[in-house]
Amino acid sequence: MQEFQDWEVCRSILESLPVGLCVVDLQKRVVFWSKGAERITGYLRHEVVGRDCLSNTLPHCDKIKSQPCPANCPIDSAVRAAQPVEGTGFIHHKNGHRMQLLFAAVPIHNAHGSIIGVAKSFDDQRLPVDPEHREETLKLSGLVDEVTGLPNHAMMRSYLRESLATFTELHVPFAIVHVRVDGLDHFRSNFGQRAATSILRAITQTLVTALWKTDLVGRWADDRLLVILNGCTENAVQSVCRRLSGLLADDGIEWWGEIRSLAVSLGQTSARLEDTVELLLLRAEHSLEQNSLALPASAGESSGN
């Protein structure tokens, strides 16, 4: 038992945990940041410790935007209730994409029983990487987009035909979302190919982590992505698109000391019994154009800290 009273032993135990772990004081300054937290968020310890937790967008918000700190912030809730708080929240990864995590916030007491801070754990809910995953087979077959790592145009068209056949035979509903990254060519001209690749990857990662495991996301064209929502009804696709729009609106990458972002437009449609692949795609494209016309004009790129 004596060994476990040594702080270094306790620290090594905390560092070995696969989940992310951080500790904040009552001023919400980060005082501890584990290796698991580094892995999940992309932020290294020296970039986080000593800073306000909001400056690193910790996963403690159930809203799309994490600033200003909401009234139901789990850190505040844990302090007020003097008991653990659990839930889900979004985090803005250092690479720019958004991801949803499970978290738990536990108040920390000193020897006199007073709360002096909060320990927070968070889990990225990702499955272990399978070295024999079908992605390797797709790469060898030339069916994976090299920039995003997603299924390419040919593979997504095949998935569409398969989904439509299942819908026709078994009436399993599905919907598609056509995603356009507005101003990607202009962004590439201004900041270069590496920046364009980084922001495209951030957007695709946000989509992948925001959808169900049964859904599919693929690269459709240079500035286009296609999402297949399996089991999604006509009523549900609207709410899915609203949620995706909110998440994608907060995507951005740090480039030359500034946050760079691009607007993203979405068009959607649900499968109908008389549909062909071309009809389905045509309706999604029409929806995309209609939604773009309904939005205020945008410069397509923004910066800020």
ABEGO torsion letter per residue (X at the ends): XAAAABAAAAAAAAAABABBBBBBBAAGBBABBBAAAAAAAGBBAAAABGBBAAAAGBBABABABAOBBBAABAAAAAAAAGBBBBEBBBBBBAAGBBBBBBBBBBBBBBAAGBBAEBBBBBBAGBBBBBAABAAAAAAAAGABBAAAGBBBAAAAAAAAAAAAAAAAAAGBBBBBBBBBBBGAAAAAAAAEAAAAAAAAAAAAAAAAAABBAABBBBBABAABBBBBBBGBBAAAAAAAAAAAAAAAAABBBBBGGBBBBBBBBBBBBBBBAABBAAAAAAAAAAAAAAAAAABBBBAGBBBEX
